[in-house]
């Protein structure tokens, strides 16, 4: 399983939830 770090930054700033900072690719 890989993580999309660029997408995680988007997701993190959007949700503000530090528990879900990674998006699965």
PDB file of N, CA, C and O in Angstrom:
ATOM      1  N   UNK A   1       0.851  -1.202   0.000  1.00  0.00           N
ATOM      2  CA  UNK A   1       0.000   0.000   0.000  1.00  0.00           C
ATOM      3  C   UNK A   1       0.878   1.240   0.000  1.00  0.00           C
ATOM      4  O   UNK A   1       1.797   1.371   0.808  1.00  0.00           O
ATOM      5  N   UNK A   2       0.577   2.146  -0.921  1.00  0.00           N
ATOM      6  CA  UNK A   2       1.330   3.400  -0.973  1.00  0.00           C
ATOM      7  C   UNK A   2       0.437   4.548  -0.537  1.00  0.00           C
ATOM      8  O   UNK A   2      -0.789   4.442  -0.557  1.00  0.00           O
ATOM      9  N   UNK A   3       1.066   5.639  -0.146  1.00  0.00           N
ATOM     10  CA  UNK A   3       0.304   6.797   0.298  1.00  0.00           C
ATOM     11  C   UNK A   3       0.566   7.984  -0.612  1.00  0.00           C
ATOM     12  O   UNK A   3       1.690   8.212  -1.060  1.00  0.00           O
ATOM     13  N   UNK A   4      -0.499   8.737  -0.877  1.00  0.00           N
ATOM     14  CA  UNK A   4      -0.361   9.927  -1.711  1.00  0.00           C
ATOM     15  C   UNK A   4      -0.156  11.120  -0.791  1.00  0.00           C
ATOM     16  O   UNK A   4      -1.120  11.659  -0.247  1.00  0.00           O
ATOM     17  N   UNK A   5       1.090  11.534  -0.615  1.00  0.00           N
ATOM     18  CA  UNK A   5       1.392  12.605   0.331  1.00  0.00           C
ATOM     19  C   UNK A   5       0.844  13.939  -0.141  1.00  0.00           C
ATOM     20  O   UNK A   5       0.417  14.763   0.668  1.00  0.00           O
ATOM     21  N   UNK A   6       0.856  14.151  -1.452  1.00  0.00           N
ATOM     22  CA  UNK A   6       0.329  15.404  -1.998  1.00  0.00           C
ATOM     23  C   UNK A   6      -1.170  15.472  -1.743  1.00  0.00           C
ATOM     24  O   UNK A   6      -1.702  16.517  -1.370  1.00  0.00           O
ATOM     25  N   UNK A   7      -1.841  14.346  -1.949  1.00  0.00           N
ATOM     26  CA  UNK A   7      -3.276  14.287  -1.713  1.00  0.00           C
ATOM     27  C   UNK A   7      -3.586  14.401  -0.235  1.00  0.00           C
ATOM     28  O   UNK A   7      -4.623  14.944   0.147  1.00  0.00           O
ATOM     29  N   UNK A   8      -2.684  13.887   0.607  1.00  0.00           N
ATOM     30  CA  UNK A   8      -2.914  13.927   2.046  1.00  0.00           C
ATOM     31  C   UNK A   8      -2.876  15.356   2.563  1.00  0.00           C
ATOM     32  O   UNK A   8      -3.623  15.710   3.475  1.00  0.00           O
ATOM     33  N   UNK A   9      -2.007  16.175   1.984  1.00  0.00           N
ATOM     34  CA  UNK A   9      -1.929  17.582   2.379  1.00  0.00           C
ATOM     35  C   UNK A   9      -3.242  18.278   2.068  1.00  0.00           C
ATOM     36  O   UNK A   9      -3.729  19.081   2.863  1.00  0.00           O
ATOM     37  N   UNK A  10      -3.815  17.971   0.911  1.00  0.00           N
ATOM     38  CA  UNK A  10      -5.112  18.522   0.531  1.00  0.00           C
ATOM     39  C   UNK A  10      -6.176  18.064   1.517  1.00  0.00           C
ATOM     40  O   UNK A  10      -6.968  18.859   2.021  1.00  0.00           O
ATOM     41  N   UNK A  11      -6.172  16.759   1.778  1.00  0.00           N
ATOM     42  CA  UNK A  11      -7.177  16.153   2.640  1.00  0.00           C
ATOM     43  C   UNK A  11      -7.063  16.691   4.062  1.00  0.00           C
ATOM     44  O   UNK A  11      -8.069  16.956   4.721  1.00  0.00           O
ATOM     45  N   UNK A  12      -5.821  16.848   4.527  1.00  0.00           N
ATOM     46  CA  UNK A  12      -5.575  17.313   5.891  1.00  0.00           C
ATOM     47  C   UNK A  12      -6.062  18.740   6.074  1.00  0.00           C
ATOM     48  O   UNK A  12      -6.734  19.047   7.059  1.00  0.00           O
ATOM     49  N   UNK A  13      -5.727  19.619   5.128  1.00  0.00           N
ATOM     50  CA  UNK A  13      -6.112  21.017   5.233  1.00  0.00           C
ATOM     51  C   UNK A  13      -7.620  21.169   5.044  1.00  0.00           C
ATOM     52  O   UNK A  13      -8.233  22.100   5.566  1.00  0.00           O
ATOM     53  N   UNK A  14      -8.205  20.244   4.292  1.00  0.00           N
ATOM     54  CA  UNK A  14      -9.640  20.310   4.020  1.00  0.00           C
ATOM     55  C   UNK A  14     -10.450  19.844   5.230  1.00  0.00           C
ATOM     56  O   UNK A  14     -11.411  20.500   5.631  1.00  0.00           O
ATOM     57  N   UNK A  15     -10.057  18.715   5.805  1.00  0.00           N
ATOM     58  CA  UNK A  15     -10.815  18.146   6.906  1.00  0.00           C
ATOM     59  C   UNK A  15     -10.317  18.648   8.255  1.00  0.00           C
ATOM     60  O   UNK A  15     -11.090  18.784   9.203  1.00  0.00           O
ATOM     61  N   UNK A  16      -9.007  18.924   8.330  1.00  0.00           N
ATOM     62  CA  UNK A  16      -8.427  19.362   9.586  1.00  0.00           C
ATOM     63  C   UNK A  16      -8.301  18.215  10.569  1.00  0.00           C
ATOM     64  O   UNK A  16      -8.102  18.435  11.763  1.00  0.00           O
ATOM     65  N   UNK A  17      -8.416  16.998  10.075  1.00  0.00           N
ATOM     66  CA  UNK A  17      -8.335  15.816  10.922  1.00  0.00           C
ATOM     67  C   UNK A  17      -6.961  15.178  10.775  1.00  0.00           C
ATOM     68  O   UNK A  17      -6.623  14.648   9.717  1.00  0.00           O
ATOM     69  N   UNK A  18      -6.172  15.234  11.848  1.00  0.00           N
ATOM     70  CA  UNK A  18      -4.804  14.716  11.772  1.00  0.00           C
ATOM     71  C   UNK A  18      -4.785  13.189  11.783  1.00  0.00           C
ATOM     72  O   UNK A  18      -3.754  12.582  11.494  1.00  0.00           O
ATOM     73  N   UNK A  19      -5.907  12.569  12.110  1.00  0.00           N
ATOM     74  CA  UNK A  19      -5.951  11.111  12.124  1.00  0.00           C
ATOM     75  C   UNK A  19      -6.026  10.560  10.708  1.00  0.00           C
ATOM     76  O   UNK A  19      -5.587   9.439  10.453  1.00  0.00           O
ATOM     77  N   UNK A  20      -6.581  11.342   9.785  1.00  0.00           N
ATOM     78  CA  UNK A  20      -6.726  10.876   8.403  1.00  0.00           C
ATOM     79  C   UNK A  20      -5.918  11.783   7.495  1.00  0.00           C
ATOM     80  O   UNK A  20      -6.478  12.601   6.765  1.00  0.00           O
ATOM     81  N   UNK A  21      -4.611  11.639   7.539  1.00  0.00           N
ATOM     82  CA  UNK A  21      -3.759  12.530   6.764  1.00  0.00           C
ATOM     83  C   UNK A  21      -3.243  11.860   5.507  1.00  0.00           C
ATOM     84  O   UNK A  21      -2.561  12.493   4.701  1.00  0.00           O
ATOM     85  N   UNK A  22      -3.567  10.564   5.327  1.00  0.00           N
ATOM     86  CA  UNK A  22      -3.058   9.853   4.157  1.00  0.00           C
ATOM     87  C   UNK A  22      -4.194   9.361   3.291  1.00  0.00           C
ATOM     88  O   UNK A  22      -5.217   8.895   3.793  1.00  0.00           O
ATOM     89  N   UNK A  23      -4.012   9.465   1.997  1.00  0.00           N
ATOM     90  CA  UNK A  23      -4.975   8.926   1.040  1.00  0.00           C
ATOM     91  C   UNK A  23      -4.368   7.705   0.376  1.00  0.00           C
ATOM     92  O   UNK A  23      -3.215   7.736  -0.056  1.00  0.00           O
ATOM     93  N   UNK A  24      -5.131   6.640   0.294  1.00  0.00           N
ATOM     94  CA  UNK A  24      -4.627   5.425  -0.344  1.00  0.00           C
ATOM     95  C   UNK A  24      -4.578   5.601  -1.847  1.00  0.00           C
ATOM     96  O   UNK A  24      -5.476   6.195  -2.445  1.00  0.00           O
ATOM     97  N   UNK A  25      -3.528   5.083  -2.451  1.00  0.00           N
ATOM     98  CA  UNK A  25      -3.376   5.196  -3.903  1.00  0.00           C
ATOM     99  C   UNK A  25      -3.758   3.854  -4.537  1.00  0.00           C
ATOM    100  O   UNK A  25      -3.706   3.711  -5.759  1.00  0.00           O
TER     101      UNK A  25
END
